[in-house]
Each structure stands twice: as structure tokens, then as C-alpha cells.
Amino acid sequence: MAASQAMKRRGVDLLDESRSPLRNILWLAWPIFLENVLTTLVSYADTIMVGRLGAYANAAVSISNSVVFLLNGVIMSLGVGVTALISQSIGAGDRALTKKLVRHAVLILLYIGVPIAIILGVLHRAIPLWMGAEADVIDHAARYNLICAFGRPFSIASMMIFSALRGCGDTKTPLRINMFVNILNVVGNFFLIYPTRQISFLGAEFTIIGAGWGVAGAAAATSIAMAVGGIAAIMLLFTKKDSPMHITLRDDYHLDFHVVGQIFKISIPAMIERVCMSGANVVISRCIASLGTISVAANSVYVTAESIAFMPGFAFAAASTTLVGQSIGARKLNLADRYMKSCVLLSMAVMTVAGLGLFIFANQLVTLFTIDQEVIKLAGRCLRIAAILQPAQTGAMVFAGGLRGAGDTLWPMIITASCMWFFRAGIGAILCIAILGYGLPAAVACMVVDSYVRIVLFYLRFRTGKWKNAVRGPRMMPKKEEAPAE
């Protein structure tokens, strides 16, 4: 098969059952992990640089995130369908189908991604108003949203294309592009947030030219970085001729309704899941906003600090999607089963250690992102509580990633959405914050319960084995099938 031969030329055949699953998992996961490290470091840098302006600036940057994530979730869910089918087409050796799926990804960007970016721009001021931002935050948040809207279409493009690349087993190209983009973002922050100033280095005085735009400068740096990353990702599709994803402007871009139907069959449950999650996050954020600027800033700081623990989780989940998807495409069902188990166990072991680190160094981490002592105290307390959920939360993420690689998105939607709304939004936000007035730590404690219930439910779904036959169809799978694993 063409895809398998390409893997062998790079020194790795992901479908070789004689290889240890752990080797292939780590081969795919380490670039994703490093990419997430860089992205998180940039997020840290953003929060640190903006945090020096005061709590209002942290709140202005974070207050609209849940609504942005809600709309971005539509594109990301469509990307789930594209990624699952691309990984399966690679496993089946169907290069023509891979290219057709890539062309349909481009059409999704044009017909859905660009309008979503425009909507976010139009609603730049309405969103922080809806979220209950305080008066000293609204103008800054609106300006931040408007500037970021210019880079949003390119960000959507890179998200979709990078997901497709990972479905092909290429995790290094997104890493290379994101390395440059993240460096650009940090440099942009350095020159655009602060005014012209004097700094001392090795006994010498230097004048650093700065725009002094404050929160708007952080938005400009982010928007420029998003644009550069998106353009690089788009160019990759048309210029890298040895890639199974290579397309040209002369290709046929007419919609194939069979392919569209397969994409939507997988993507609609994922879309509902993301909408439910983002809707719950809107409710949670709205309740947190009612607690005041200190709680909003503390929530932003602790979530940013906790994001360090998501890095291995995202890496293992993405590896699980690729490995399970390609195994299903090749009809190596026992191999898909082995990959899923190995990814979950390895990720939980890693996250147990990471959670311990978060618990021990909670105050030191949050101190990096703000100088406000009230924010530090509250955020540190929340981070210690969140440290407890790390193994279960990551295991659930990896289970969900593997199921999506197999095209089984219905049960991840049911499990994730129901737990999210019941435990996090219902009990954590509405009951604990809005009704009982317990504050932010109580809401975080409900997240712990949610994560452990969720991983049990995912394990039960995995045990049924029904996910191995979630996607069927003569144009998506080879005819020869391996007997299902016992």
C-alpha cells in the first residue's frame, strides 16, 4: 500500500504488528507533545505579559474564550470527521480518497470557517457584554476580540490542516510550523504590548522600541501569528508534492455527497458534543463572572497553569486517533484494540506524575502569571484541586481520541456532554456558585468527580468492542476483514 510504503521510507510502519505499540505511540506523540509545550509556553508568555498590566487585562483576554471556543468547535468537529476518514483511508492505502478528503476540508474552510470568523468579528463587543464583563473590562475585551478576528480564518485553516496531517501520521510538520508561529507571537507581544522603554543587560542600557498598545498589542501579535501559521499550512497542501495530502488548483472540487455524508456522519455527534461542552463552559464562565474580576482572573490564571498537564494528554489522544484509525482502515482490529489500551495506560501513568507536580508547585506556577496576591491565593487553591483529576481526565481524553479515530463519535458525545452539563455546569456552576455561593474552588471540585465518572463510562464503551465497526461502506474500507478481537 502506498501509505504503508511511505511510512517505511521514513523508518516507521505504524501497521507493523511485530513492533511494540509503545514505540509507535511515542514516535507519533513526542512531536505533538513538544508542539503543545511550545503552544503552552506562548500561552504562559501571553498571560505573564498581559498580567503585568493588571487583573483587568487578564479578564479582558479570557472573558470571551468560551464563546470563541463554541464557534471554533463547529470547525473542529468537522475536522474530527476529516481526520478519522483520512487516517482510515491511509490505513486502507486509498491515496485518491485521501486527496478527495483534503479537498473537502478546503471546501469546509471556505463555506463554514470564514463565515464563523466574520461572526466573531461582528460580535466583538456583544460577546463580553453577554458574558457579564465588568465596566473596566468591556472596552479592552471588545478591542481584543476585533483585532483577533482578522487572524481567525487562518487559525481555523491551520487547525483543520494540522488535524489532517496527523491523520496521515505526520506529526512533525505541524510542530515545525508552530515553532515559528509561537516565536513570532512572543516577539510580537514584546514589541506591541509595552511602550518604548529602557532595559539593562550586562551593565549596558538599551532602548527597546514599543507600541504601548497594551491588551490590543497582545491581540495584534496573536492575529499576525495566526495568519502566518494558516498561510503556511495552506501552502503546504499545494507545494509538498510527496505528501499524500498534496492537491492542486486544477483538481476537481465538486462536492461528493457520499464523502460529505461520511464526514457528517462522524462529525455531527462530535459537533453536538463540542457545542454542549462550549455551551456548558459559557454557563460556567457566566457564573464565574458573577463572582467578580478577581475570580475571573484567578480562573484564567489557574486554567493557564493547568494547561501544562494537558500537553501529554493531547499528544496521546492524537496518537490514539491516528493509530486506531489507520488500524481500522487496514482492518487490523486486534491492533486497534492494543493501541487503544496502550495509549490509555501510558497516558494515565504520565499524568499521575504530572498531577503530583501541579499539586506540589501550585503556588509557584500561578505566581508566574500575575502579581495580584488575591488572584494568586485563589488560583493556587484551585490548581491543587485540579491536580487530582489529571489521570482520569487524560485517560478519558485518550479513550475518546481512539473512538473518534474509529469513527465512533456518538458515545463520546453522549458521555462527555451529559457529564459536562450534569457535574460541571449543573452542580459545579449553577448549584455551587449561583445558588449556594460556594465560589470557584467548589466548581473545580465538581470537575474532579466529572473526570472519574467519565473515564469509567469510556472504559465500558471500549469493552463492548462495537466501536470497531462504527464506519462501514464499500468506498471507505477494503473488503477483507480480520475477525474481531475477543
C-alpha positions as MATLAB code, in Angstrom:
seq = 'MAASQAMKRRGVDLLDESRSPLRNILWLAWPIFLENVLTTLVSYADTIMVGRLGAYANAAVSISNSVVFLLNGVIMSLGVGVTALISQSIGAGDRALTKKLVRHAVLILLYIGVPIAIILGVLHRAIPLWMGAEADVIDHAARYNLICAFGRPFSIASMMIFSALRGCGDTKTPLRINMFVNILNVVGNFFLIYPTRQISFLGAEFTIIGAGWGVAGAAAATSIAMAVGGIAAIMLLFTKKDSPMHITLRDDYHLDFHVVGQIFKISIPAMIERVCMSGANVVISRCIASLGTISVAANSVYVTAESIAFMPGFAFAAASTTLVGQSIGARKLNLADRYMKSCVLLSMAVMTVAGLGLFIFANQLVTLFTIDQEVIKLAGRCLRIAAILQPAQTGAMVFAGGLRGAGDTLWPMIITASCMWFFRAGIGAILCIAILGYGLPAAVACMVVDSYVRIVLFYLRFRTGKWKNAVRGPRMMPKKEEAPAE';
ca = [
       0.000    0.000    0.000;
       1.259    3.469   -0.882;
       0.738    4.919    2.570;
       2.425    1.995    4.279;
       5.400    2.244    1.890;
       5.723    5.945    2.653;
       5.864    5.143    6.356;
       8.552    2.551    5.760;
      10.652    5.083    3.853;
      10.532    7.264    6.969;
      11.615    4.281    9.070;
       8.249    3.524   10.717;
       5.364    1.295    9.683;
       2.515    2.018   12.091;
       0.672   -1.109   10.945;
       3.572   -3.482   11.614;
       2.215   -5.725   14.371;
       5.681   -7.023   15.243;
       6.647   -3.584   16.563;
       5.888   -2.620   20.142;
       2.782   -0.380   20.296;
       4.634    1.853   22.757;
       7.324    2.648   20.172;
       4.764    3.806   17.616;
       2.792    5.732   20.222;
       5.886    7.627   21.351;
       7.047    8.170   17.743;
       3.759    9.956   16.993;
       3.249   11.587   20.363;
       6.580   13.315   21.015;
       6.240   15.963   18.256;
       2.678   16.662   19.381;
       3.876   16.904   22.964;
       6.678   19.299   22.010;
       4.239   21.329   19.907;
       1.912   21.574   22.898;
       4.830   22.586   25.106;
       5.614   25.469   22.760;
       1.963   26.476   22.486;
       1.587   26.384   26.254;
       4.767   28.407   26.757;
       3.324   31.045   24.440;
       0.084   30.950   26.410;
       2.159   31.413   29.558;
       4.041   34.301   27.952;
       0.771   35.931   26.883;
      -0.667   35.609   30.366;
       2.542   36.831   32.029;
       2.905   39.827   29.710;
      -0.760   40.769   29.852;
      -0.893   40.047   33.595;
       1.689   42.779   34.221;
      -0.979   45.246   33.099;
      -3.316   44.177   35.929;
      -6.246   41.849   36.672;
      -8.490   43.750   34.230;
      -6.195   42.717   31.355;
      -6.303   39.006   32.244;
     -10.070   39.207   32.455;
     -10.323   41.081   29.117;
      -8.333   38.383   27.294;
     -10.173   35.433   28.845;
     -13.779   36.638   29.225;
     -14.767   35.768   25.631;
     -12.898   32.472   25.339;
     -15.874   30.203   25.964;
     -17.927   31.790   23.158;
     -14.958   31.700   20.769;
     -14.435   28.038   21.611;
     -18.130   27.394   20.985;
     -17.924   28.641   17.399;
     -14.479   27.165   16.768;
     -15.914   23.864   17.946;
     -18.022   23.652   14.808;
     -14.907   23.611   12.641;
     -13.003   21.339   14.992;
     -15.845   18.817   14.969;
     -15.871   18.755   11.172;
     -12.141   18.224   11.406;
     -12.835   15.129   13.523;
     -14.682   13.570   10.591;
     -11.976   14.513    8.119;
      -9.208   13.243   10.409;
     -10.921    9.921   11.116;
     -11.591    9.241    7.445;
      -8.121   10.350    6.338;
      -6.440    8.073    8.878;
      -8.630    5.184    7.716;
      -8.002    5.905    4.047;
      -4.250    5.942    4.771;
      -4.564    2.593    6.531;
      -6.542    1.199    3.596;
      -3.955    2.521    1.094;
      -6.574    4.609   -0.758;
      -4.496    7.639   -1.828;
      -7.196    9.013   -4.160;
      -9.701    9.090   -1.325;
      -7.168   10.847    0.924;
      -6.788   13.648   -1.619;
     -10.555   13.896   -2.054;
     -10.978   14.259    1.695;
      -8.357   17.023    1.754;
     -10.211   18.900   -0.990;
     -13.412   18.615    1.006;
     -11.561   20.018    4.021;
     -10.696   23.077    1.911;
     -14.357   23.463    0.950;
     -15.353   23.274    4.618;
     -12.931   26.106    5.379;
     -14.428   28.279    2.644;
     -18.101   27.593    3.296;
     -18.119   27.363    7.089;
     -14.807   28.532    8.562;
     -14.692   32.003    7.022;
     -18.307   32.880    7.977;
     -17.618   31.833   11.574;
     -14.597   34.144   11.682;
     -16.753   37.006   10.364;
     -19.395   36.342   13.031;
     -16.782   36.558   15.775;
     -15.634   39.893   14.379;
     -19.150   41.306   14.186;
     -19.890   40.258   17.775;
     -16.613   41.581   19.179;
     -18.337   43.869   21.707;
     -21.516   41.903   22.258;
     -19.669   38.801   23.497;
     -18.087   40.340   26.637;
     -21.396   42.062   27.365;
     -23.217   38.710   27.193;
     -20.583   37.186   29.461;
     -21.222   39.794   32.148;
     -17.852   41.561   31.982;
     -17.419   44.444   34.391;
     -17.227   48.010   33.091;
     -13.433   48.262   33.317;
     -13.061   45.153   31.145;
     -15.615   45.567   28.327;
     -13.746   48.061   26.106;
     -10.468   46.147   26.322;
     -12.173   42.803   25.658;
     -14.058   44.192   22.656;
     -10.881   45.611   21.125;
      -9.048   42.320   21.735;
     -11.823   40.321   20.014;
     -11.984   42.625   16.991;
      -8.247   42.511   16.309;
      -8.082   38.723   16.747;
     -10.953   38.331   14.278;
      -8.630   39.270   11.394;
      -6.415   36.259   12.082;
      -9.221   33.864   12.918;
      -9.793   32.458    9.372;
      -6.129   31.477    9.169;
      -6.263   29.892   12.615;
      -9.241   27.793   11.524;
      -7.353   26.732    8.385;
      -4.296   25.606   10.338;
      -6.415   23.657   12.851;
      -8.113   21.699   10.077;
      -4.970   21.058    8.029;
      -2.853   20.061   11.014;
      -5.521   17.578   12.106;
      -5.497   16.043    8.634;
      -1.695   15.816    8.682;
      -1.801   13.953   11.984;
      -4.347   11.564   10.495;
      -1.687   10.758    7.880;
       0.802   10.073   10.659;
       2.730   13.319   10.059;
       3.140   14.986   13.440;
       6.418   16.764   12.695;
       5.195   19.273   10.084;
       2.662   20.922   12.434;
       5.454   21.096   15.024;
       7.802   22.932   12.652;
       5.172   25.487   11.616;
       4.007   26.074   15.170;
       7.570   26.580   16.381;
       7.958   29.550   14.076;
       4.445   30.859   14.773;
       4.917   30.709   18.534;
       8.233   32.527   18.398;
       6.601   35.184   16.230;
       3.796   35.575   18.761;
       6.166   36.102   21.679;
       8.273   38.620   19.754;
       5.115   40.458   18.735;
       3.982   40.637   22.359;
       7.362   42.026   23.412;
       7.205   44.939   20.990;
       3.448   45.636   20.827;
       2.177   45.379   24.411;
       4.588   47.740   26.166;
       5.714   51.304   25.334;
       9.263   52.301   24.417;
      11.440   51.629   27.450;
      14.991   51.347   28.780;
      16.379   47.975   29.861;
      19.707   46.979   31.429;
      21.674   43.985   30.166;
      25.210   43.073   31.290;
      25.695   46.556   32.642;
      24.638   48.295   29.423;
      21.480   50.321   28.811;
      19.326   49.624   25.767;
      16.279   51.382   24.373;
      13.524   48.976   23.325;
      11.029   50.455   20.910;
       7.457   49.528   21.773;
       3.983   50.361   20.516;
       2.441   50.555   24.000;
      -0.881   49.096   22.837;
      -1.480   47.026   25.963;
      -4.207   44.388   25.532;
      -4.638   45.442   21.899;
      -0.941   44.724   21.321;
      -1.373   41.168   22.592;
      -4.288   40.767   20.190;
      -2.275   42.123   17.254;
       0.613   39.743   17.948;
      -1.814   36.809   18.179;
      -3.607   37.763   14.966;
      -0.365   38.115   12.992;
       0.885   34.764   14.266;
      -2.406   33.066   13.349;
      -2.215   34.495    9.830;
       1.354   33.298    9.283;
       0.536   29.791   10.544;
      -2.589   29.483    8.424;
      -0.876   30.652    5.237;
       1.992   28.210    5.799;
      -0.450   25.327    6.316;
      -2.426   26.179    3.173;
       0.731   26.480    1.061;
       1.814   23.074    2.325;
      -1.165   21.398    0.660;
      -0.279   22.806   -2.748;
       3.527   22.658   -2.679;
       4.553   19.433   -0.907;
       4.232   17.035   -3.830;
       5.420   13.927   -1.996;
       2.663   14.243    0.614;
      -0.444   12.023    0.331;
      -2.382   15.243    1.018;
      -0.954   17.146   -1.969;
      -3.631   18.850   -4.086;
      -3.637   21.387   -6.932;
      -5.945   24.171   -8.047;
      -6.761   22.114  -11.150;
      -8.285   19.286   -9.103;
     -11.992   18.564   -9.005;
     -13.536   20.495   -6.107;
     -17.134   19.420   -6.658;
     -18.831   18.028   -3.582;
     -19.049   14.236   -3.439;
     -22.165   13.655   -1.372;
     -21.039   10.186   -0.324;
     -17.877   11.684    1.190;
     -19.862   14.581    2.658;
     -22.283   12.108    4.185;
     -19.434   10.117    5.751;
     -17.853   13.290    7.134;
     -21.108   14.494    8.645;
     -22.000   11.062    9.997;
     -18.864   11.220   12.132;
     -18.795   14.984   12.653;
     -22.368   15.746   13.735;
     -22.099   13.873   17.060;
     -18.686   15.488   17.580;
     -20.236   18.875   16.760;
     -23.070   18.336   19.223;
     -20.507   17.289   21.818;
     -18.443   20.428   21.305;
     -21.490   22.678   21.266;
     -22.676   21.086   24.510;
     -19.229   21.449   26.063;
     -18.850   25.033   24.917;
     -22.407   25.847   25.963;
     -21.653   24.438   29.401;
     -18.453   26.489   29.504;
     -20.465   29.612   28.684;
     -22.726   28.870   31.653;
     -19.722   28.177   33.870;
     -17.922   31.339   32.734;
     -21.071   33.402   33.221;
     -21.426   32.118   36.776;
     -17.745   32.759   37.482;
     -18.080   36.287   36.069;
     -20.777   36.964   38.656;
     -18.144   36.422   41.368;
     -16.173   39.472   40.186;
     -12.927   40.347   38.426;
     -10.698   38.546   40.965;
     -12.442   35.211   40.365;
     -12.414   35.697   36.584;
      -8.692   36.463   36.656;
      -7.983   33.556   39.042;
      -9.894   31.193   36.776;
      -7.867   32.366   33.773;
      -4.575   32.015   35.662;
      -5.214   28.548   37.103;
      -6.530   27.230   33.771;
      -3.390   28.534   32.047;
      -1.184   26.951   34.703;
      -3.100   23.666   34.457;
      -2.651   23.602   30.701;
       0.852   22.243   31.270;
      -0.837   18.986   32.300;
      -2.882   18.823   29.108;
       0.203   18.562   26.915;
       0.822   14.817   27.311;
      -2.917   14.172   27.236;
      -3.429   15.879   23.900;
      -0.368   14.135   22.488;
      -1.528   10.663   23.488;
      -5.108   11.367   22.389;
      -3.936   12.490   18.946;
      -1.671    9.456   18.654;
      -4.591    7.227   19.639;
      -6.777    8.755   16.915;
      -4.159    8.166   14.204;
      -3.144    4.675   15.295;
      -6.662    3.366   15.860;
      -7.919    4.990   12.644;
      -5.173    3.526   10.468;
      -5.565    0.100   12.104;
      -9.310    0.162   11.471;
      -8.704    1.252    7.861;
      -6.389   -1.724    7.355;
      -8.953   -3.942    9.156;
      -6.398   -4.883   11.805;
      -8.919   -4.797   14.603;
      -6.777   -6.537   17.206;
      -4.057   -3.941   16.600;
      -6.585   -1.128   17.095;
      -7.519   -2.694   20.421;
      -3.888   -2.918   21.509;
      -3.184    0.679   20.547;
      -6.182    1.968   22.496;
      -5.201    0.122   25.693;
      -1.548    1.114   25.440;
      -2.306    4.799   24.837;
      -4.670    4.999   27.810;
      -2.370    3.216   30.270;
       0.730    5.145   29.235;
      -1.057    8.500   29.371;
      -2.514    7.847   32.827;
       0.892    6.855   34.190;
       2.449   10.055   32.854;
      -0.395   12.220   34.155;
      -0.219   10.768   37.640;
       3.304   12.185   37.877;
       2.234   15.479   36.260;
      -0.689   15.855   38.653;
       1.636   15.386   41.618;
       3.859   18.151   40.254;
       0.891   20.506   39.872;
      -0.183   19.842   43.455;
       3.260   20.463   44.938;
       4.183   23.529   42.881;
       0.728   25.131   42.544;
       1.609   28.492   44.121;
       4.898   28.783   42.243;
       3.116   28.206   38.925;
       0.322   30.732   39.400;
       2.794   33.347   40.649;
       4.319   33.349   37.159;
       1.151   34.783   35.662;
       0.001   37.542   37.972;
       1.236   39.907   40.656;
      -2.164   40.214   42.351;
      -1.974   38.407   45.719;
      -5.711   37.719   45.911;
      -5.609   36.111   42.480;
      -2.531   34.051   43.428;
      -4.171   32.674   46.585;
      -7.423   31.671   44.851;
      -5.791   30.305   41.701;
      -3.303   28.208   43.710;
      -6.100   26.617   45.692;
      -7.998   25.749   42.516;
      -4.899   24.324   40.854;
      -4.296   21.915   43.742;
      -7.841   20.608   43.415;
      -7.471   20.264   39.633;
      -4.263   18.250   40.099;
      -6.322   15.359   41.471;
      -8.302   14.883   38.243;
      -5.342   14.709   35.844;
      -5.002   10.892   35.372;
      -8.738   10.320   34.882;
      -9.226   13.367   32.673;
      -6.358   12.357   30.395;
      -7.434    8.706   30.232;
     -10.912    9.819   29.169;
      -9.389   12.111   26.519;
      -7.351    9.248   25.079;
     -10.290    6.837   25.066;
     -12.315    9.491   23.231;
      -9.480   10.102   20.749;
      -9.257    6.408   19.888;
     -13.010    6.065   19.480;
     -13.054    9.067   17.149;
     -10.272    7.520   15.077;
     -12.567    4.533   14.592;
     -15.390    6.885   13.595;
     -17.356    6.229   16.793;
     -18.319    9.747   17.829;
     -21.829    9.074   19.155;
     -20.820    7.605   22.511;
     -18.083   10.175   23.219;
     -20.759   12.805   22.606;
     -23.240   11.174   24.981;
     -20.681   10.585   27.728;
     -18.896   13.933   27.512;
     -21.950   16.163   27.074;
     -24.002   14.518   29.829;
     -21.126   14.588   32.344;
     -20.181   18.134   31.408;
     -23.668   19.515   31.922;
     -24.568   17.468   34.978;
     -21.385   17.756   37.019;
     -19.586   20.867   35.782;
     -22.366   23.202   34.679;
     -25.291   21.910   36.733;
     -23.758   21.051   40.096;
     -20.479   22.989   39.881;
     -21.576   26.307   38.365;
     -25.332   26.684   38.859;
     -25.734   24.929   42.227;
     -22.399   25.600   43.929;
     -21.732   29.111   42.591;
     -25.031   30.708   41.556;
     -27.321   29.185   44.189;
     -25.167   28.238   47.186;
     -22.434   30.836   46.656;
     -19.564   28.469   47.447;
     -17.166   30.131   45.000;
     -14.657   28.938   42.419;
     -12.964   26.041   44.336;
     -16.284   24.194   44.702;
     -16.799   24.311   40.944;
     -13.314   22.890   40.391;
     -14.047   20.057   42.845;
     -17.060   19.073   40.730;
     -14.701   18.752   37.764;
     -12.826   16.047   39.670;
     -15.984   13.993   40.100;
     -16.860   14.520   36.432;
     -13.491   13.204   35.230;
     -13.585    9.967   37.223;
     -17.170    9.186   36.242;
     -16.308    9.923   32.622;
     -13.340    7.560   32.371;
     -15.410    4.693   33.811;
     -18.090    5.247   31.164;
     -15.491    5.375   28.370;
     -13.956    2.142   29.603;
     -17.350    0.437   29.497;
     -17.834    1.595   25.885;
     -14.379    0.324   24.972;
     -15.161   -3.072   26.482;
     -18.127   -3.608   24.136;
     -15.870   -3.635   21.029;
     -18.709   -2.182   18.937;
     -16.648    0.901   18.113;
     -14.532   -1.187   15.720;
     -17.349   -1.254   13.167;
     -18.564    2.333   13.554;
     -17.701    3.291    9.931;
     -18.717    0.927    7.168;
     -19.020    1.349    3.435;
     -17.506   -0.058    0.217;
     -15.620    3.152   -0.582;
     -14.180    3.614    2.873;
     -12.863    0.161    3.741;
     -11.145   -2.715    1.971;
     -13.270   -5.831    1.680;
     -11.001   -8.219    3.542;
     -11.636   -8.132    7.253;
      -9.907   -9.529   10.263;
     -12.009  -11.350   12.814;
     -12.947   -9.051   15.717;
     -10.910   -9.330   18.858;
     -12.422  -11.366   21.648;
];
